[in-house]
Amino acid sequence: MSVTSDLIREKLSAEIGAIHVDVEDTTPNRCAASFKVLVVSPQFEGKALLQRHRMVNNCLAEELKELHAFEQKTLTPEQWEKQKAQ
């Protein structure tokens, strides 16, 4: 299985109810070995950063086995709105 930006986006949307997902292939030659993601989900409400990251990691457990690097930022919808306003 090849990990793609679309696959990551689809899984996060379906499995943790993400309402916004930005996925960037950060590999220098865009070979899909390194990704940076921004995930916005109402399921993050009331959860600590570590819990949010574990939710994402559990969702993408199989895909993470194939990646060299994975950077994530997880926000609630309220945090996302505040960040966009800045």
HTML snippet that shows the backbone in 3Dmol.js (N, CA, C, O; Angstrom):
<script src="https://3Dmol.org/build/3Dmol-min.js"></script>
<div id="view" style="width:600px;height:400px;position:relative"></div>
<script>
const pdb = `
ATOM      1  N   MET A   1       0.850  -1.184   0.000  1.00  0.00           N
ATOM      2  CA  MET A   1       0.000   0.000   0.000  1.00  0.00           C
ATOM      3  C   MET A   1       0.892   1.243   0.000  1.00  0.00           C
ATOM      4  O   MET A   1       1.836   1.337   0.785  1.00  0.00           O
ATOM      5  N   SER A   2       0.598   2.158  -0.852  1.00  0.00           N
ATOM      6  CA  SER A   2       1.336   3.405  -0.923  1.00  0.00           C
ATOM      7  C   SER A   2       0.569   4.482  -0.159  1.00  0.00           C
ATOM      8  O   SER A   2      -0.635   4.659  -0.348  1.00  0.00           O
ATOM      9  N   VAL A   3       1.274   5.182   0.689  1.00  0.00           N
ATOM     10  CA  VAL A   3       0.656   6.249   1.472  1.00  0.00           C
ATOM     11  C   VAL A   3       0.599   7.514   0.622  1.00  0.00           C
ATOM     12  O   VAL A   3       1.606   7.943   0.059  1.00  0.00           O
ATOM     13  N   THR A   4      -0.582   8.100   0.539  1.00  0.00           N
ATOM     14  CA  THR A   4      -0.759   9.331  -0.224  1.00  0.00           C
ATOM     15  C   THR A   4      -1.421  10.385   0.661  1.00  0.00           C
ATOM     16  O   THR A   4      -1.994  10.066   1.702  1.00  0.00           O
ATOM     17  N   SER A   5      -1.334  11.621   0.241  1.00  0.00           N
ATOM     18  CA  SER A   5      -2.002  12.709   0.951  1.00  0.00           C
ATOM     19  C   SER A   5      -3.508  12.456   1.015  1.00  0.00           C
ATOM     20  O   SER A   5      -4.140  12.685   2.046  1.00  0.00           O
ATOM     21  N   ASP A   6      -4.068  11.990  -0.080  1.00  0.00           N
ATOM     22  CA  ASP A   6      -5.508  11.729  -0.130  1.00  0.00           C
ATOM     23  C   ASP A   6      -5.909  10.629   0.844  1.00  0.00           C
ATOM     24  O   ASP A   6      -6.930  10.744   1.522  1.00  0.00           O
ATOM     25  N   LEU A   7      -5.116   9.566   0.921  1.00  0.00           N
ATOM     26  CA  LEU A   7      -5.412   8.477   1.847  1.00  0.00           C
ATOM     27  C   LEU A   7      -5.408   8.976   3.288  1.00  0.00           C
ATOM     28  O   LEU A   7      -6.317   8.661   4.057  1.00  0.00           O
ATOM     29  N   ILE A   8      -4.402   9.743   3.653  1.00  0.00           N
ATOM     30  CA  ILE A   8      -4.315  10.294   5.011  1.00  0.00           C
ATOM     31  C   ILE A   8      -5.524  11.173   5.295  1.00  0.00           C
ATOM     32  O   ILE A   8      -6.146  11.052   6.351  1.00  0.00           O
ATOM     33  N   ARG A   9      -5.857  12.046   4.373  1.00  0.00           N
ATOM     34  CA  ARG A   9      -6.996  12.962   4.532  1.00  0.00           C
ATOM     35  C   ARG A   9      -8.302  12.179   4.705  1.00  0.00           C
ATOM     36  O   ARG A   9      -9.099  12.488   5.591  1.00  0.00           O
ATOM     37  N   GLU A  10      -8.519  11.178   3.869  1.00  0.00           N
ATOM     38  CA  GLU A  10      -9.750  10.385   3.921  1.00  0.00           C
ATOM     39  C   GLU A  10      -9.883   9.618   5.229  1.00  0.00           C
ATOM     40  O   GLU A  10     -10.960   9.589   5.824  1.00  0.00           O
ATOM     41  N   LYS A  11      -8.796   8.995   5.682  1.00  0.00           N
ATOM     42  CA  LYS A  11      -8.858   8.222   6.920  1.00  0.00           C
ATOM     43  C   LYS A  11      -9.146   9.112   8.124  1.00  0.00           C
ATOM     44  O   LYS A  11      -9.964   8.765   8.976  1.00  0.00           O
ATOM     45  N   LEU A  12      -8.476  10.252   8.193  1.00  0.00           N
ATOM     46  CA  LEU A  12      -8.694  11.151   9.326  1.00  0.00           C
ATOM     47  C   LEU A  12     -10.112  11.714   9.322  1.00  0.00           C
ATOM     48  O   LEU A  12     -10.724  11.865  10.379  1.00  0.00           O
ATOM     49  N   SER A  13     -10.624  12.017   8.165  1.00  0.00           N
ATOM     50  CA  SER A  13     -11.998  12.531   8.074  1.00  0.00           C
ATOM     51  C   SER A  13     -13.001  11.467   8.502  1.00  0.00           C
ATOM     52  O   SER A  13     -13.933  11.756   9.251  1.00  0.00           O
ATOM     53  N   ALA A  14     -12.816  10.249   8.033  1.00  0.00           N
ATOM     54  CA  ALA A  14     -13.766   9.173   8.316  1.00  0.00           C
ATOM     55  C   ALA A  14     -13.670   8.654   9.747  1.00  0.00           C
ATOM     56  O   ALA A  14     -14.693   8.418  10.390  1.00  0.00           O
ATOM     57  N   GLU A  15     -12.453   8.476  10.249  1.00  0.00           N
ATOM     58  CA  GLU A  15     -12.285   7.781  11.523  1.00  0.00           C
ATOM     59  C   GLU A  15     -12.293   8.679  12.752  1.00  0.00           C
ATOM     60  O   GLU A  15     -12.697   8.234  13.826  1.00  0.00           O
ATOM     61  N   ILE A  16     -11.863   9.920  12.628  1.00  0.00           N
ATOM     62  CA  ILE A  16     -11.915  10.797  13.814  1.00  0.00           C
ATOM     63  C   ILE A  16     -12.753  12.036  13.567  1.00  0.00           C
ATOM     64  O   ILE A  16     -12.676  13.006  14.322  1.00  0.00           O
ATOM     65  N   GLY A  17     -13.540  12.006  12.532  1.00  0.00           N
ATOM     66  CA  GLY A  17     -14.477  13.093  12.273  1.00  0.00           C
ATOM     67  C   GLY A  17     -13.826  14.430  12.004  1.00  0.00           C
ATOM     68  O   GLY A  17     -14.363  15.476  12.372  1.00  0.00           O
ATOM     69  N   ALA A  18     -12.668  14.400  11.361  1.00  0.00           N
ATOM     70  CA  ALA A  18     -11.971  15.655  11.060  1.00  0.00           C
ATOM     71  C   ALA A  18     -12.804  16.488  10.100  1.00  0.00           C
ATOM     72  O   ALA A  18     -13.284  15.990   9.081  1.00  0.00           O
ATOM     73  N   ILE A  19     -12.969  17.762  10.436  1.00  0.00           N
ATOM     74  CA  ILE A  19     -13.727  18.671   9.571  1.00  0.00           C
ATOM     75  C   ILE A  19     -12.803  19.477   8.662  1.00  0.00           C
ATOM     76  O   ILE A  19     -13.253  20.123   7.716  1.00  0.00           O
ATOM     77  N   HIS A  20     -11.517  19.429   8.960  1.00  0.00           N
ATOM     78  CA  HIS A  20     -10.513  20.085   8.118  1.00  0.00           C
ATOM     79  C   HIS A  20      -9.209  19.315   8.267  1.00  0.00           C
ATOM     80  O   HIS A  20      -8.773  19.033   9.383  1.00  0.00           O
ATOM     81  N   VAL A  21      -8.592  18.978   7.147  1.00  0.00           N
ATOM     82  CA  VAL A  21      -7.307  18.276   7.160  1.00  0.00           C
ATOM     83  C   VAL A  21      -6.435  18.863   6.062  1.00  0.00           C
ATOM     84  O   VAL A  21      -6.798  18.835   4.887  1.00  0.00           O
ATOM     85  N   ASP A  22      -5.282  19.394   6.451  1.00  0.00           N
ATOM     86  CA  ASP A  22      -4.256  19.811   5.496  1.00  0.00           C
ATOM     87  C   ASP A  22      -3.152  18.769   5.554  1.00  0.00           C
ATOM     88  O   ASP A  22      -2.667  18.433   6.635  1.00  0.00           O
ATOM     89  N   VAL A  23      -2.756  18.264   4.407  1.00  0.00           N
ATOM     90  CA  VAL A  23      -1.680  17.281   4.342  1.00  0.00           C
ATOM     91  C   VAL A  23      -0.634  17.796   3.365  1.00  0.00           C
ATOM     92  O   VAL A  23      -0.943  18.129   2.221  1.00  0.00           O
ATOM     93  N   GLU A  24       0.600  17.856   3.832  1.00  0.00           N
ATOM     94  CA  GLU A  24       1.700  18.324   2.989  1.00  0.00           C
ATOM     95  C   GLU A  24       2.785  17.252   2.936  1.00  0.00           C
ATOM     96  O   GLU A  24       3.271  16.801   3.973  1.00  0.00           O
ATOM     97  N   ASP A  25       3.155  16.856   1.745  1.00  0.00           N
ATOM     98  CA  ASP A  25       4.274  15.933   1.562  1.00  0.00           C
ATOM     99  C   ASP A  25       5.548  16.763   1.724  1.00  0.00           C
ATOM    100  O   ASP A  25       5.850  17.608   0.881  1.00  0.00           O
ATOM    101  N   THR A  26       6.288  16.524   2.797  1.00  0.00           N
ATOM    102  CA  THR A  26       7.479  17.324   3.094  1.00  0.00           C
ATOM    103  C   THR A  26       8.775  16.658   2.639  1.00  0.00           C
ATOM    104  O   THR A  26       9.864  17.144   2.944  1.00  0.00           O
ATOM    105  N   THR A  27       8.662  15.558   1.920  1.00  0.00           N
ATOM    106  CA  THR A  27       9.838  14.905   1.381  1.00  0.00           C
ATOM    107  C   THR A  27      10.405  15.791   0.272  1.00  0.00           C
ATOM    108  O   THR A  27       9.644  16.264  -0.571  1.00  0.00           O
ATOM    109  N   PRO A  28      11.709  16.028   0.247  1.00  0.00           N
ATOM    110  CA  PRO A  28      12.287  16.921  -0.765  1.00  0.00           C
ATOM    111  C   PRO A  28      11.886  16.591  -2.206  1.00  0.00           C
ATOM    112  O   PRO A  28      11.627  17.498  -2.997  1.00  0.00           O
ATOM    113  N   ASN A  29      11.833  15.306  -2.552  1.00  0.00           N
ATOM    114  CA  ASN A  29      11.472  14.930  -3.921  1.00  0.00           C
ATOM    115  C   ASN A  29      10.026  14.448  -4.025  1.00  0.00           C
ATOM    116  O   ASN A  29       9.644  13.826  -5.017  1.00  0.00           O
ATOM    117  N   ARG A  30       9.218  14.739  -2.991  1.00  0.00           N
ATOM    118  CA  ARG A  30       7.787  14.383  -2.960  1.00  0.00           C
ATOM    119  C   ARG A  30       7.554  12.886  -3.178  1.00  0.00           C
ATOM    120  O   ARG A  30       6.674  12.486  -3.940  1.00  0.00           O
ATOM    121  N   CYS A  31       8.365  12.063  -2.490  1.00  0.00           N
ATOM    122  CA  CYS A  31       8.234  10.614  -2.653  1.00  0.00           C
ATOM    123  C   CYS A  31       7.328   9.984  -1.594  1.00  0.00           C
ATOM    124  O   CYS A  31       7.300   8.761  -1.451  1.00  0.00           O
ATOM    125  N   ALA A  32       6.595  10.804  -0.859  1.00  0.00           N
ATOM    126  CA  ALA A  32       5.606  10.334   0.115  1.00  0.00           C
ATOM    127  C   ALA A  32       6.223   9.533   1.263  1.00  0.00           C
ATOM    128  O   ALA A  32       5.663   8.522   1.686  1.00  0.00           O
ATOM    129  N   ALA A  33       7.372   9.982   1.764  1.00  0.00           N
ATOM    130  CA  ALA A  33       7.994   9.330   2.913  1.00  0.00           C
ATOM    131  C   ALA A  33       7.896  10.198   4.162  1.00  0.00           C
ATOM    132  O   ALA A  33       8.202   9.745   5.265  1.00  0.00           O
ATOM    133  N   SER A  34       7.467  11.446   3.987  1.00  0.00           N
ATOM    134  CA  SER A  34       7.405  12.387   5.098  1.00  0.00           C
ATOM    135  C   SER A  34       6.212  13.316   4.895  1.00  0.00           C
ATOM    136  O   SER A  34       6.042  13.907   3.828  1.00  0.00           O
ATOM    137  N   PHE A  35       5.383  13.435   5.946  1.00  0.00           N
ATOM    138  CA  PHE A  35       4.188  14.272   5.838  1.00  0.00           C
ATOM    139  C   PHE A  35       4.054  15.198   7.047  1.00  0.00           C
ATOM    140  O   PHE A  35       4.513  14.890   8.147  1.00  0.00           O
ATOM    141  N   LYS A  36       3.421  16.322   6.811  1.00  0.00           N
ATOM    142  CA  LYS A  36       3.054  17.280   7.847  1.00  0.00           C
ATOM    143  C   LYS A  36       1.547  17.462   7.731  1.00  0.00           C
ATOM    144  O   LYS A  36       1.044  17.758   6.647  1.00  0.00           O
ATOM    145  N   VAL A  37       0.815  17.288   8.837  1.00  0.00           N
ATOM    146  CA  VAL A  37      -0.640  17.403   8.780  1.00  0.00           C
ATOM    147  C   VAL A  37      -1.175  18.373   9.827  1.00  0.00           C
ATOM    148  O   VAL A  37      -0.619  18.523  10.914  1.00  0.00           O
ATOM    149  N   LEU A  38      -2.263  19.017   9.462  1.00  0.00           N
ATOM    150  CA  LEU A  38      -3.055  19.826  10.383  1.00  0.00           C
ATOM    151  C   LEU A  38      -4.428  19.176  10.401  1.00  0.00           C
ATOM    152  O   LEU A  38      -5.069  19.030   9.360  1.00  0.00           O
ATOM    153  N   VAL A  39      -4.880  18.784  11.597  1.00  0.00           N
ATOM    154  CA  VAL A  39      -6.159  18.084  11.730  1.00  0.00           C
ATOM    155  C   VAL A  39      -7.047  18.872  12.677  1.00  0.00           C
ATOM    156  O   VAL A  39      -6.643  19.201  13.792  1.00  0.00           O
ATOM    157  N   VAL A  40      -8.265  19.174  12.225  1.00  0.00           N
ATOM    158  CA  VAL A  40      -9.253  19.874  13.046  1.00  0.00           C
ATOM    159  C   VAL A  40     -10.433  18.932  13.242  1.00  0.00           C
ATOM    160  O   VAL A  40     -11.060  18.497  12.276  1.00  0.00           O
ATOM    161  N   SER A  41     -10.733  18.620  14.513  1.00  0.00           N
ATOM    162  CA  SER A  41     -11.826  17.694  14.790  1.00  0.00           C
ATOM    163  C   SER A  41     -12.528  18.068  16.096  1.00  0.00           C
ATOM    164  O   SER A  41     -11.873  18.415  17.079  1.00  0.00           O
ATOM    165  N   PRO A  42     -13.865  17.998  16.105  1.00  0.00           N
ATOM    166  CA  PRO A  42     -14.592  18.226  17.352  1.00  0.00           C
ATOM    167  C   PRO A  42     -14.298  17.139  18.388  1.00  0.00           C
ATOM    168  O   PRO A  42     -14.521  17.347  19.581  1.00  0.00           O
ATOM    169  N   GLN A  43     -13.801  15.987  17.947  1.00  0.00           N
ATOM    170  CA  GLN A  43     -13.467  14.906  18.886  1.00  0.00           C
ATOM    171  C   GLN A  43     -12.260  15.256  19.750  1.00  0.00           C
ATOM    172  O   GLN A  43     -11.995  14.562  20.732  1.00  0.00           O
ATOM    173  N   PHE A  44     -11.525  16.306  19.414  1.00  0.00           N
ATOM    174  CA  PHE A  44     -10.375  16.738  20.217  1.00  0.00           C
ATOM    175  C   PHE A  44     -10.800  17.576  21.421  1.00  0.00           C
ATOM    176  O   PHE A  44      -9.988  17.827  22.311  1.00  0.00           O
ATOM    177  N   GLU A  45     -12.064  18.015  21.462  1.00  0.00           N
ATOM    178  CA  GLU A  45     -12.561  18.843  22.579  1.00  0.00           C
ATOM    179  C   GLU A  45     -12.297  18.144  23.912  1.00  0.00           C
ATOM    180  O   GLU A  45     -12.635  16.974  24.089  1.00  0.00           O
ATOM    181  N   GLY A  46     -11.690  18.875  24.841  1.00  0.00           N
ATOM    182  CA  GLY A  46     -11.455  18.351  26.186  1.00  0.00           C
ATOM    183  C   GLY A  46     -10.321  17.356  26.300  1.00  0.00           C
ATOM    184  O   GLY A  46     -10.102  16.793  27.372  1.00  0.00           O
ATOM    185  N   LYS A  47      -9.591  17.127  25.211  1.00  0.00           N
ATOM    186  CA  LYS A  47      -8.493  16.164  25.246  1.00  0.00           C
ATOM    187  C   LYS A  47      -7.153  16.897  25.247  1.00  0.00           C
ATOM    188  O   LYS A  47      -6.983  17.927  24.594  1.00  0.00           O
ATOM    189  N   ALA A  48      -6.219  16.340  25.991  1.00  0.00           N
ATOM    190  CA  ALA A  48      -4.862  16.890  26.039  1.00  0.00           C
ATOM    191  C   ALA A  48      -4.159  16.628  24.707  1.00  0.00           C
ATOM    192  O   ALA A  48      -4.565  15.753  23.942  1.00  0.00           O
ATOM    193  N   LEU A  49      -3.115  17.385  24.442  1.00  0.00           N
ATOM    194  CA  LEU A  49      -2.364  17.266  23.192  1.00  0.00           C
ATOM    195  C   LEU A  49      -1.910  15.826  22.943  1.00  0.00           C
ATOM    196  O   LEU A  49      -2.035  15.321  21.827  1.00  0.00           O
ATOM    197  N   LEU A  50      -1.390  15.171  23.966  1.00  0.00           N
ATOM    198  CA  LEU A  50      -0.908  13.798  23.812  1.00  0.00           C
ATOM    199  C   LEU A  50      -2.052  12.865  23.420  1.00  0.00           C
ATOM    200  O   LEU A  50      -1.864  11.982  22.582  1.00  0.00           O
ATOM    201  N   GLN A  51      -3.221  13.044  24.005  1.00  0.00           N
ATOM    202  CA  GLN A  51      -4.377  12.216  23.645  1.00  0.00           C
ATOM    203  C   GLN A  51      -4.779  12.436  22.192  1.00  0.00           C
ATOM    204  O   GLN A  51      -5.115  11.484  21.487  1.00  0.00           O
ATOM    205  N   ARG A  52      -4.745  13.680  21.747  1.00  0.00           N
ATOM    206  CA  ARG A  52      -5.087  13.992  20.359  1.00  0.00           C
ATOM    207  C   ARG A  52      -4.115  13.322  19.396  1.00  0.00           C
ATOM    208  O   ARG A  52      -4.519  12.724  18.398  1.00  0.00           O
ATOM    209  N   HIS A  53      -2.838  13.431  19.710  1.00  0.00           N
ATOM    210  CA  HIS A  53      -1.824  12.831  18.843  1.00  0.00           C
ATOM    211  C   HIS A  53      -1.959  11.312  18.814  1.00  0.00           C
ATOM    212  O   HIS A  53      -1.759  10.688  17.772  1.00  0.00           O
ATOM    213  N   ARG A  54      -2.296  10.721  19.948  1.00  0.00           N
ATOM    214  CA  ARG A  54      -2.504   9.267  19.973  1.00  0.00           C
ATOM    215  C   ARG A  54      -3.701   8.877  19.107  1.00  0.00           C
ATOM    216  O   ARG A  54      -3.673   7.841  18.443  1.00  0.00           O
ATOM    217  N   MET A  55      -4.744   9.692  19.110  1.00  0.00           N
ATOM    218  CA  MET A  55      -5.902   9.417  18.254  1.00  0.00           C
ATOM    219  C   MET A  55      -5.485   9.387  16.780  1.00  0.00           C
ATOM    220  O   MET A  55      -5.872   8.489  16.033  1.00  0.00           O
ATOM    221  N   VAL A  56      -4.700  10.372  16.380  1.00  0.00           N
ATOM    222  CA  VAL A  56      -4.223  10.436  14.994  1.00  0.00           C
ATOM    223  C   VAL A  56      -3.305   9.257  14.698  1.00  0.00           C
ATOM    224  O   VAL A  56      -3.436   8.608  13.661  1.00  0.00           O
ATOM    225  N   ASN A  57      -2.375   8.981  15.610  1.00  0.00           N
ATOM    226  CA  ASN A  57      -1.440   7.871  15.411  1.00  0.00           C
ATOM    227  C   ASN A  57      -2.170   6.533  15.313  1.00  0.00           C
ATOM    228  O   ASN A  57      -1.811   5.693  14.488  1.00  0.00           O
ATOM    229  N   ASN A  58      -3.190   6.327  16.145  1.00  0.00           N
ATOM    230  CA  ASN A  58      -3.965   5.083  16.087  1.00  0.00           C
ATOM    231  C   ASN A  58      -4.716   4.972  14.769  1.00  0.00           C
ATOM    232  O   ASN A  58      -4.786   3.894  14.178  1.00  0.00           O
ATOM    233  N   CYS A  59      -5.266   6.062  14.317  1.00  0.00           N
ATOM    234  CA  CYS A  59      -5.996   6.093  13.049  1.00  0.00           C
ATOM    235  C   CYS A  59      -5.088   5.724  11.877  1.00  0.00           C
ATOM    236  O   CYS A  59      -5.508   5.028  10.953  1.00  0.00           O
ATOM    237  N   LEU A  60      -3.860   6.189  11.921  1.00  0.00           N
ATOM    238  CA  LEU A  60      -2.912   5.999  10.813  1.00  0.00           C
ATOM    239  C   LEU A  60      -1.820   4.976  11.135  1.00  0.00           C
ATOM    240  O   LEU A  60      -0.734   5.032  10.558  1.00  0.00           O
ATOM    241  N   ALA A  61      -2.093   4.057  12.038  1.00  0.00           N
ATOM    242  CA  ALA A  61      -1.072   3.115  12.515  1.00  0.00           C
ATOM    243  C   ALA A  61      -0.383   2.369  11.376  1.00  0.00           C
ATOM    244  O   ALA A  61       0.845   2.281  11.352  1.00  0.00           O
ATOM    245  N   GLU A  62      -1.146   1.837  10.443  1.00  0.00           N
ATOM    246  CA  GLU A  62      -0.550   1.085   9.337  1.00  0.00           C
ATOM    247  C   GLU A  62       0.260   1.994   8.412  1.00  0.00           C
ATOM    248  O   GLU A  62       1.342   1.621   7.959  1.00  0.00           O
ATOM    249  N   GLU A  63      -0.261   3.173   8.139  1.00  0.00           N
ATOM    250  CA  GLU A  63       0.428   4.108   7.246  1.00  0.00           C
ATOM    251  C   GLU A  63       1.734   4.612   7.861  1.00  0.00           C
ATOM    252  O   GLU A  63       2.722   4.801   7.152  1.00  0.00           O
ATOM    253  N   LEU A  64       1.741   4.829   9.177  1.00  0.00           N
ATOM    254  CA  LEU A  64       2.945   5.344   9.841  1.00  0.00           C
ATOM    255  C   LEU A  64       4.113   4.367   9.756  1.00  0.00           C
ATOM    256  O   LEU A  64       5.272   4.779   9.815  1.00  0.00           O
ATOM    257  N   LYS A  65       3.818   3.087   9.621  1.00  0.00           N
ATOM    258  CA  LYS A  65       4.878   2.083   9.487  1.00  0.00           C
ATOM    259  C   LYS A  65       5.695   2.300   8.216  1.00  0.00           C
ATOM    260  O   LYS A  65       6.856   1.895   8.150  1.00  0.00           O
ATOM    261  N   GLU A  66       5.100   2.934   7.208  1.00  0.00           N
ATOM    262  CA  GLU A  66       5.760   3.132   5.922  1.00  0.00           C
ATOM    263  C   GLU A  66       6.436   4.497   5.791  1.00  0.00           C
ATOM    264  O   GLU A  66       7.130   4.754   4.808  1.00  0.00           O
ATOM    265  N   LEU A  67       6.234   5.367   6.774  1.00  0.00           N
ATOM    266  CA  LEU A  67       6.746   6.735   6.665  1.00  0.00           C
ATOM    267  C   LEU A  67       8.070   6.914   7.388  1.00  0.00           C
ATOM    268  O   LEU A  67       8.371   6.218   8.358  1.00  0.00           O
ATOM    269  N   HIS A  68       8.842   7.850   6.899  1.00  0.00           N
ATOM    270  CA  HIS A  68      10.105   8.216   7.533  1.00  0.00           C
ATOM    271  C   HIS A  68       9.867   9.261   8.629  1.00  0.00           C
ATOM    272  O   HIS A  68      10.488   9.208   9.691  1.00  0.00           O
ATOM    273  N   ALA A  69       8.964  10.206   8.362  1.00  0.00           N
ATOM    274  CA  ALA A  69       8.683  11.273   9.325  1.00  0.00           C
ATOM    275  C   ALA A  69       7.215  11.687   9.220  1.00  0.00           C
ATOM    276  O   ALA A  69       6.620  11.666   8.142  1.00  0.00           O
ATOM    277  N   PHE A  70       6.644  12.065  10.376  1.00  0.00           N
ATOM    278  CA  PHE A  70       5.249  12.482  10.417  1.00  0.00           C
ATOM    279  C   PHE A  70       5.105  13.561  11.483  1.00  0.00           C
ATOM    280  O   PHE A  70       5.345  13.315  12.665  1.00  0.00           O
ATOM    281  N   GLU A  71       4.716  14.745  11.061  1.00  0.00           N
ATOM    282  CA  GLU A  71       4.519  15.882  11.964  1.00  0.00           C
ATOM    283  C   GLU A  71       3.038  16.223  11.971  1.00  0.00           C
ATOM    284  O   GLU A  71       2.403  16.289  10.918  1.00  0.00           O
ATOM    285  N   GLN A  72       2.489  16.441  13.165  1.00  0.00           N
ATOM    286  CA  GLN A  72       1.066  16.736  13.238  1.00  0.00           C
ATOM    287  C   GLN A  72       0.760  17.901  14.164  1.00  0.00           C
ATOM    288  O   GLN A  72       1.440  18.138  15.163  1.00  0.00           O
ATOM    289  N   LYS A  73      -0.287  18.612  13.791  1.00  0.00           N
ATOM    290  CA  LYS A  73      -0.847  19.671  14.618  1.00  0.00           C
ATOM    291  C   LYS A  73      -2.331  19.361  14.720  1.00  0.00           C
ATOM    292  O   LYS A  73      -2.998  19.164  13.704  1.00  0.00           O
ATOM    293  N   THR A  74      -2.847  19.316  15.937  1.00  0.00           N
ATOM    294  CA  THR A  74      -4.240  18.940  16.164  1.00  0.00           C
ATOM    295  C   THR A  74      -4.971  20.059  16.884  1.00  0.00           C
ATOM    296  O   THR A  74      -4.528  20.538  17.927  1.00  0.00           O
ATOM    297  N   LEU A  75      -6.100  20.471  16.312  1.00  0.00           N
ATOM    298  CA  LEU A  75      -6.869  21.584  16.866  1.00  0.00           C
ATOM    299  C   LEU A  75      -8.349  21.239  16.963  1.00  0.00           C
ATOM    300  O   LEU A  75      -8.866  20.426  16.196  1.00  0.00           O
ATOM    301  N   THR A  76      -9.020  21.873  17.920  1.00  0.00           N
ATOM    302  CA  THR A  76     -10.474  21.811  17.964  1.00  0.00           C
ATOM    303  C   THR A  76     -10.999  22.839  16.964  1.00  0.00           C
ATOM    304  O   THR A  76     -10.250  23.716  16.533  1.00  0.00           O
ATOM    305  N   PRO A  77     -12.270  22.743  16.592  1.00  0.00           N
ATOM    306  CA  PRO A  77     -12.810  23.758  15.679  1.00  0.00           C
ATOM    307  C   PRO A  77     -12.671  25.181  16.242  1.00  0.00           C
ATOM    308  O   PRO A  77     -12.393  26.116  15.491  1.00  0.00           O
ATOM    309  N   GLU A  78     -12.863  25.347  17.543  1.00  0.00           N
ATOM    310  CA  GLU A  78     -12.729  26.676  18.159  1.00  0.00           C
ATOM    311  C   GLU A  78     -11.295  27.190  18.040  1.00  0.00           C
ATOM    312  O   GLU A  78     -11.081  28.354  17.700  1.00  0.00           O
ATOM    313  N   GLN A  79     -10.318  26.337  18.315  1.00  0.00           N
ATOM    314  CA  GLN A  79      -8.911  26.726  18.186  1.00  0.00           C
ATOM    315  C   GLN A  79      -8.578  27.069  16.736  1.00  0.00           C
ATOM    316  O   GLN A  79      -7.819  28.003  16.479  1.00  0.00           O
ATOM    317  N   TRP A  80      -9.136  26.324  15.794  1.00  0.00           N
ATOM    318  CA  TRP A  80      -8.907  26.562  14.377  1.00  0.00           C
ATOM    319  C   TRP A  80      -9.433  27.926  13.961  1.00  0.00           C
ATOM    320  O   TRP A  80      -8.763  28.658  13.231  1.00  0.00           O
ATOM    321  N   GLU A  81     -10.635  28.273  14.425  1.00  0.00           N
ATOM    322  CA  GLU A  81     -11.220  29.567  14.096  1.00  0.00           C
ATOM    323  C   GLU A  81     -10.368  30.713  14.652  1.00  0.00           C
ATOM    324  O   GLU A  81     -10.154  31.718  13.973  1.00  0.00           O
ATOM    325  N   LYS A  82      -9.886  30.558  15.884  1.00  0.00           N
ATOM    326  CA  LYS A  82      -9.013  31.572  16.495  1.00  0.00           C
ATOM    327  C   LYS A  82      -7.722  31.725  15.715  1.00  0.00           C
ATOM    328  O   LYS A  82      -7.247  32.841  15.503  1.00  0.00           O
ATOM    329  N   GLN A  83      -7.153  30.609  15.289  1.00  0.00           N
ATOM    330  CA  GLN A  83      -5.890  30.644  14.539  1.00  0.00           C
ATOM    331  C   GLN A  83      -6.091  31.316  13.185  1.00  0.00           C
ATOM    332  O   GLN A  83      -5.238  32.091  12.753  1.00  0.00           O
ATOM    333  N   LYS A  84      -7.191  31.036  12.517  1.00  0.00           N
ATOM    334  CA  LYS A  84      -7.455  31.647  11.212  1.00  0.00           C
ATOM    335  C   LYS A  84      -7.661  33.163  11.335  1.00  0.00           C
ATOM    336  O   LYS A  84      -7.339  33.914  10.414  1.00  0.00           O
ATOM    337  N   ALA A  85      -8.195  33.605  12.475  1.00  0.00           N
ATOM    338  CA  ALA A  85      -8.466  35.027  12.678  1.00  0.00           C
ATOM    339  C   ALA A  85      -7.199  35.833  12.910  1.00  0.00           C
ATOM    340  O   ALA A  85      -7.216  37.056  12.765  1.00  0.00           O
ATOM    341  N   GLN A  86      -6.117  35.188  13.261  1.00  0.00           N
ATOM    342  CA  GLN A  86      -4.867  35.888  13.565  1.00  0.00           C
ATOM    343  C   GLN A  86      -4.126  36.308  12.328  1.00  0.00           C
ATOM    344  O   GLN A  86      -3.056  36.909  12.423  1.00  0.00           O
TER     345      GLN A  86
END
`;
const viewer = $3Dmol.createViewer("view");
viewer.addModel(pdb, "pdb");
viewer.setStyle({}, {cartoon: {color: "spectrum"}});
viewer.zoomTo();
viewer.render();
</script>
